[in-house]
């Protein structure tokens, strides 16, 4: 039998293990955020594995960036909805008679 090449997921796991000391040095409040970044990278491991890049960290960083962009889009959409609701509430108040307070 021939030698088996490590999968992208194996390479990603090895990179994450090399960053373990960095994670431990982070403030406790930042450790879950750091872990979430690796989760983002794992979510795109299939696409990253197909790329077969020489440096597996680069597809991981792009994967993290994709997830961050998706979060930004979600927040911008939610903000637009909230702004529209505030504007609509303001328009309704403009139609009401003013009180003598």
Backbone as CSV, one residue per row, in Angstrom:
resi,resn,N_x,N_y,N_z,CA_x,CA_y,CA_z,C_x,C_y,C_z
1,UNK,0.835,-1.185,0.000,0.000,0.000,0.000,0.876,1.243,0.000
2,UNK,0.362,2.286,-0.635,1.098,3.544,-0.698,0.867,4.389,0.545
3,UNK,1.602,5.446,0.613,1.458,6.376,1.740,0.210,7.225,1.542
4,UNK,-0.438,7.519,2.631,-1.640,8.338,2.588,-1.269,9.775,2.910
5,UNK,-1.708,10.684,2.062,-1.488,12.100,2.341,-2.473,12.556,3.414
6,UNK,-2.026,13.431,4.311,-2.958,13.934,5.327,-4.053,14.768,4.674
7,UNK,-5.225,14.705,5.231,-6.333,15.487,4.704,-6.179,16.941,5.129
8,UNK,-6.959,17.803,4.503,-6.929,19.212,4.904,-7.364,19.347,6.355
9,UNK,-8.360,18.565,6.748,-8.817,18.634,8.146,-7.686,18.272,9.114
10,UNK,-6.866,17.292,8.737,-5.714,16.928,9.565,-4.723,18.092,9.648
11,UNK,-4.469,18.727,8.514,-3.547,19.866,8.478,-4.089,21.015,9.319
12,UNK,-5.388,21.264,9.216,-6.014,22.330,9.984,-5.919,22.048,11.485
13,UNK,-6.155,20.807,11.860,-6.051,20.406,13.262,-4.611,20.606,13.762
14,UNK,-3.629,20.288,12.932,-2.227,20.470,13.317,-1.901,21.958,13.501
15,UNK,-2.428,22.804,12.624,-2.207,24.245,12.755,-2.825,24.742,14.054
16,UNK,-4.038,24.314,14.310,-4.722,24.740,15.536,-3.925,24.307,16.770
17,UNK,-3.367,23.113,16.744,-2.558,22.642,17.868,-1.299,23.487,18.046
18,UNK,-0.702,23.943,16.932,0.485,24.795,17.028,0.152,26.154,17.646
19,UNK,-1.114,26.575,17.535,-1.548,27.851,18.096,-2.070,27.699,19.529
20,UNK,-1.949,26.520,20.108,-2.500,26.264,21.445,-1.868,27.159,22.505
21,UNK,-0.560,27.373,22.442,0.089,28.252,23.427,-0.429,29.677,23.313
22,UNK,-0.645,30.131,22.086,-1.207,31.468,21.870,-2.584,31.552,22.507
23,UNK,-3.397,30.526,22.283,-4.746,30.513,22.855,-4.693,30.594,24.372
24,UNK,-3.812,29.790,24.984,-3.706,29.798,26.448,-3.266,31.160,26.973
25,UNK,-2.479,31.891,26.184,-1.996,33.201,26.617,-3.052,34.296,26.464
26,UNK,-4.105,34.026,25.699,-5.166,35.008,25.529,-5.932,35.199,26.828
27,UNK,-6.537,36.368,26.946,-7.441,36.584,28.077,-8.597,35.591,27.956
28,UNK,-9.111,35.222,29.099,-10.175,34.213,29.132,-11.368,34.610,28.252
29,UNK,-11.687,35.917,28.214,-12.841,36.362,27.419,-12.591,36.214,25.912
30,UNK,-11.319,36.202,25.497,-10.998,36.083,24.070,-10.851,34.642,23.601
31,UNK,-10.676,33.716,24.500,-10.485,32.318,24.106,-11.678,31.748,23.334
32,UNK,-12.934,31.995,23.761,-14.058,31.489,22.953,-14.105,32.111,21.555
33,UNK,-13.706,33.365,21.444,-13.665,34.009,20.127,-12.614,33.342,19.247
34,UNK,-11.471,33.057,19.817,-10.414,32.369,19.090,-10.903,30.996,18.619
35,UNK,-11.575,30.283,19.511,-12.119,28.966,19.160,-13.136,29.077,18.031
36,UNK,-13.938,30.127,18.054,-14.946,30.325,17.009,-14.290,30.514,15.641
37,UNK,-13.155,31.191,15.599,-12.451,31.367,14.327,-12.060,30.022,13.731
38,UNK,-11.602,29.118,14.560,-11.236,27.786,14.057,-12.479,27.017,13.616
39,UNK,-13.583,27.245,14.306,-14.842,26.610,13.872,-15.219,27.098,12.478
40,UNK,-15.057,28.392,12.246,-15.323,28.940,10.914,-14.446,28.261,9.871
41,UNK,-13.183,28.079,10.184,-12.262,27.432,9.237,-12.691,25.994,8.968
42,UNK,-13.128,25.285,10.008,-13.573,23.893,9.826,-14.841,23.806,8.980
43,UNK,-15.693,24.835,9.058,-16.937,24.823,8.288,-16.678,24.854,6.772
44,UNK,-15.522,25.342,6.367,-15.190,25.423,4.940,-14.055,24.472,4.569
45,UNK,-13.836,23.454,5.380,-12.726,22.535,5.150,-12.857,21.772,3.837
46,UNK,-14.079,21.478,3.421,-14.256,20.757,2.151,-13.728,21.581,0.986
47,UNK,-14.128,22.845,0.923,-13.667,23.719,-0.162,-12.164,23.957,-0.051
48,UNK,-11.680,24.145,1.156,-10.250,24.383,1.355,-9.425,23.172,0.947
49,UNK,-9.937,21.992,1.221,-9.234,20.767,0.839,-9.140,20.609,-0.665
50,UNK,-10.167,21.038,-1.369,-10.134,20.957,-2.837,-9.096,21.895,-3.429
51,UNK,-8.825,22.993,-2.755,-7.829,23.949,-3.225,-6.431,23.341,-3.185
52,UNK,-6.162,22.515,-2.179,-4.866,21.848,-2.039,-3.714,22.857,-2.070
53,UNK,-3.856,23.920,-1.308,-2.863,24.993,-1.260,-1.622,24.524,-0.507
54,UNK,-0.468,25.055,-0.883,0.782,24.682,-0.208,0.777,25.096,1.254
55,UNK,0.144,26.226,1.542,0.069,26.713,2.915,-1.379,26.589,3.383
56,UNK,-1.708,25.571,4.186,-3.109,25.355,4.587,-3.679,26.469,5.458
57,UNK,-2.824,27.330,5.995,-3.335,28.430,6.806,-4.065,29.465,5.945
58,UNK,-3.628,29.664,4.717,-4.256,30.671,3.861,-5.720,30.348,3.556
59,UNK,-6.078,29.128,3.150,-7.509,28.843,2.973,-8.296,28.957,4.276
60,UNK,-7.651,28.654,5.405,-8.331,28.796,6.702,-8.657,30.263,6.950
61,UNK,-7.716,31.148,6.643,-7.951,32.575,6.852,-9.049,33.101,5.935
62,UNK,-9.081,32.627,4.696,-10.143,33.046,3.778,-11.490,32.508,4.277
63,UNK,-11.498,31.297,4.790,-12.729,30.725,5.345,-13.232,31.555,6.521
64,UNK,-12.323,31.955,7.389,-12.687,32.790,8.528,-13.254,34.112,8.028
65,UNK,-12.602,34.678,7.007,-13.066,35.947,6.447,-14.461,35.808,5.838
66,UNK,-14.723,34.701,5.155,-16.058,34.472,4.587,-17.128,34.468,5.667
67,UNK,-16.840,33.788,6.764,-17.805,33.732,7.856,-17.990,35.103,8.503
68,UNK,-16.909,35.855,8.633,-17.017,37.201,9.183,-17.864,38.083,8.267
69,UNK,-17.676,37.952,6.958,-18.483,38.711,5.995,-19.959,38.345,6.119
70,UNK,-20.246,37.065,6.280,-21.637,36.631,6.442,-22.238,37.242,7.704
71,UNK,-21.458,37.279,8.782,-21.950,37.887,10.024,-22.202,39.381,9.837
72,UNK,-21.291,40.059,9.141,-21.484,41.486,8.868,-22.755,41.716,8.054
73,UNK,-22.954,40.886,7.034,-24.170,41.018,6.222,-25.417,40.847,7.079
74,UNK,-25.402,39.845,7.957,-26.547,39.615,8.844,-26.793,40.814,9.758
75,UNK,-25.729,41.360,10.304,-25.870,42.522,11.192,-26.364,43.754,10.430
76,UNK,-25.850,43.950,9.224,-26.301,45.096,8.429,-27.766,44.968,8.054
77,UNK,-28.192,43.752,7.735,-29.599,43.514,7.414,-30.479,43.780,8.636
78,UNK,-30.054,43.292,9.782,-30.817,43.513,11.021,-30.856,44.992,11.370
79,UNK,-29.753,45.693,11.193,-29.708,47.122,11.466,-30.661,47.873,10.545
80,UNK,-30.699,47.500,9.271,-31.608,48.155,8.330,-33.061,47.924,8.747
81,UNK,-33.374,46.712,9.205,-34.735,46.416,9.670,-35.081,47.269,10.890
82,UNK,-34.163,47.373,11.819,-34.413,48.175,13.022,-34.557,49.653,12.683
83,UNK,-33.722,50.153,11.781,-33.836,51.554,11.374,-35.170,51.815,10.689
84,UNK,-35.612,50.863,9.847,-36.898,51.016,9.176,-38.031,51.024,10.203
85,UNK,-37.930,50.175,11.218,-38.960,50.134,12.257,-38.987,51.435,13.048
86,UNK,-37.823,51.982,13.349,-37.755,53.253,14.075,-38.334,54.372,13.221
87,UNK,-37.993,54.393,11.934,-38.534,55.410,11.030,-40.052,55.302,10.923
88,UNK,-40.548,54.065,10.830,-41.997,53.865,10.735,-42.683,54.330,12.015
89,UNK,-42.077,54.051,13.158,-42.652,54.490,14.427,-42.640,56.013,14.511
90,UNK,-41.580,56.628,14.009,-41.509,58.098,13.993,-42.551,58.695,13.078
91,UNK,-42.813,58.065,11.939,-43.826,58.552,11.010,-45.217,58.452,11.624
92,UNK,-45.459,57.382,12.390,-46.753,57.227,13.045,-46.941,58.293,14.113
93,UNK,-45.875,58.604,14.834,-45.976,59.631,15.876,-46.230,61.003,15.260
94,UNK,-45.671,61.248,14.069,-45.884,62.541,13.406,-47.353,62.738,13.036
95,UNK,-48.093,61.669,12.830,-49.492,61.768,12.471,-50.401,61.991,13.663
96,UNK,-49.890,61.822,14.884,-50.699,61.990,16.081,-50.788,63.460,16.461
97,UNK,-51.912,63.881,17.049,-52.000,65.278,17.524,-51.019,65.494,18.678
98,UNK,-50.448,66.683,18.745,-49.477,66.980,19.807,-50.219,67.200,21.108
99,UNK,-49.586,66.787,22.200,-50.206,66.965,23.517,-49.725,68.267,24.131
100,UNK,-50.439,68.731,25.162,-50.112,69.997,25.826,-49.304,69.740,27.083
101,UNK,-48.243,69.001,27.013,-47.444,68.736,28.226,-46.334,69.681,28.409
